[in-house]
Amino acid sequence: MARSLTSMSTLGAGMAATAALLAVPVTASAAVPPNIQGLIDSGVISDGTRPDNTQDWYPGLPAIVIITPGTDDTSLLDRTAGLSGTRTTYVVQYPESVGPIISGKSGALLPFFAPSYDKSKEKAVQGNLAVFRALNDNPPGVLVIFNGYSQGADALGNAVEEAYAEGVIPPGVLVVLMSDPRGPWGVKQWVASQPLLPELLGVIGVKSDGARDPGATGDTAVTSVILTGDPVANWQWQPLRPISSLAVNAAGFLTVHSGRGPQHYGTITSLGPSTTYLSDDGATMYSVFKTAHPFALATAALYDSLGIEYTADDLAEWDAAWQKFYKISEPTPGNAAVPIHGLSTVPVSSSSYSVTMPSEVATGQEPAAATPTVLPEVPVTATPVEPAPDTTAISDSENNVTEPEPEPSPVVTNDPLAVSDSDVDSSNPESPGQVTPETPDTSDADDSSATDATDSSVSSEPTAQE
């Protein structure tokens, strides 16, 4: 339980703070474990270090980065540049295919001969497990960041579950899942709820395994990053508007998930603050970034391709218009496929960085937890937070009116991974590492009275409701 408290306390911490809280010494450089070379020689991983990379979300932080790409991942370098920096980086090798649709990196002449999604993913699962075992046998002594995207996030998430069950997760590991299809709002949780669809996808080798159980990774520090316009991580579906729903998801896949629009996972540092939730079981944090409407982003992408200039105000205007046409459902605890909650936080002070952790951890009041062990490197200064009183349903016997219990408030943070950099001045409100609690936006429910428009083409100004 001591490690559980330590891991949970890292969820709001900077990566350097994470290393300290996980009792991982921060050294001048990240030493490469000798047995990693064997994985390179056998083709399990390849060296992805970029010494000339000028982008770095966490400058000066020593770490080893293990990346699992997505399906036929053409945006890998742009998307991971800020996370990798010039740090020692390895890329897990696997087919990245969805046979019989996408050949990926399988080398198949035709997609029909490429490995199925499940076979491709399993190769990535085993590759990540091999890395976990190698690092566990010879811990490198620095923070190790595992990152997976899309199919790679699906594979990495499964590998972490197996590694945790096997007991081979080394100390000082942070797992970052981007666009996980098995997230609480992802496409796989929706597929699992539909009649016949799981069986149909099973024919082409795509298992309908539903939403990921955060309890299966135990006290491992996991961060799941979701962009609202990405249908893989935040699937949109209005049963009375199936055509419009599919069109919105298609636009989101092309612009956000595939990185062809102005807002995607490679630009999360420019998307503004994220809304953060924590799983009820395990230690998974969900960091949600809001994008413009997929149709608005498709309009912007069209302008870019034609060389037509537009402003941020134009994008905001297009977004507002398309939101009226089809309101994007944003991730909340109320529509999550697994139990999650917002975080009430208290500050934790340090001479070198400022971090935020859940109040139940900082105050030692986590249910069934042993007394928290505070490491010498991170003196804790915390003020107990009075828990909000429970709001029970109030029923009017004459009018039969019930007042629902309000949802917990999430935490809003500017950090791309909901963690603050040790080099960022916490007194500067413009810093991307500053954590700022904020009341989340609560929008009205979708207008289900609209009917599907026959023309789903993208325009900058939609003129008719579906």
Secondary structure, DSSP 8 states (H G I E B T S, - for coil): -HHHHHHHHTTTS-HHHHHHHTT----SS----HHHHHHHHTTSEEE---TT----SSTT--EEEEEE--TT-SSHHHHHHHHHTTSEEEEE-----BTTTB-TTS--SSGGGS--HHHHHHHHHHHHHHHHHHHHHS--SSEEEEEEETHHHHHHHHHHHHHHHHT---SSEEEEEES-TTSTTSHHHHHHTSSSHHHHHHHTT-----S--GGGGTT-EEEEEEETT-TTTS----TT-HHHHHHHHHHHIIIIISS-SSSSGGGGGGS--EEEEEESSTTEEEEEE----HHHHHHHHHHHHHT----HHHHHHHHHHHHHHS------GGG-SS-EEE--EEEE--SS--EEEEHHHHTT--TT-------TTS---------------EE-TTT--EE-------EEE--TTS---TTS-TT-TT-TT-B------------TT----S-----SS--S--
